[in-house]
Amino acid sequence: MALKELQKARTIKQLLEWTPPKIDIIIHPLSSSIDDYLSTDEPTTTSMDSLLLIPAPSPLVLQKLVDALCDEEDDDKGTDPPKSIRCAHLTKTSMDVRLPVSIVNLWSLLMQMNEARSAWSKAKAHLIKLAESDEESDTVREDVLDSLVVAGWAGKLHGFSRNGATTMTAVAAYASVKWLKDDHINLALDLL
């Protein structure tokens, strides 16, 4: 399975219809030192089927890896860039397993897809349940579900948060009863 196949779910509707591979996440990694992960040696495992079986490090470690790899691209220290990622989050013996650097992007994408799919699945279920109990809500539900055909699941919606943008995954909360937070109140005030 190629990485491009994982990205084929571009809209929320496509994401809900397509099940991305589940990813196991190691919350308490053996090591959180980024130096333990980066290697200048060639990868030992490159098969996509094998890569999908390897659990990801915690989101915190994963973000550190993303940042470190971005810093490596920007640096001109004269040092060799990492060619692989060691599995320092698993066991001491797994340090010998080296994955392609692209595994960091794969793990990030899978985490984002699974988080978005979970949020939008709950939102859709709530809308359907609401429409069953209130016929007037049926029109609103249909409008929202129709918009899922064209709305992208990834990216940002600009203008409706303290940071200037909110994720499309966070927008799913508006289709549920879990939406009353500062950013949501700011959005309602902006719309008024």
C-alpha angles and dihedrals in degrees: 000000000000125000088244089063089057090055096051093098097084101156129051090246091053091047091053092048095046122061112218116212112274116245126211114221125205103218095186104040122198088237132017094182107114091211088066089060103044117081134176090207122100118265117268095201124044105150110117091218090056093044092055090057095056114093118237124238119251117292089252093055091042091054090049089053092050090049093046092050091048089050090050090055091051096044125090097189093134091243122130113263118237114275096186146014121239119218093241090151094067124049133326090254091053089066085086090061109090122189130196114271088244088073087082090061091045093052091047093049094048092049091050093046094049092046092049093045092051093049095046093044089056091046093050092048090051092050092050092048091048092051091052091058099040123037092199089060090057093079092049091047091051091049092050094045090048090054090056088069091068105022115099118234095217132054135047137296106219127219105027110089143051088261093052094249141048130202121256087237090060089053089067088074089070089068091060141049092261097080106099105110132122093268091051092050089049089053091052091049091048090052092050 
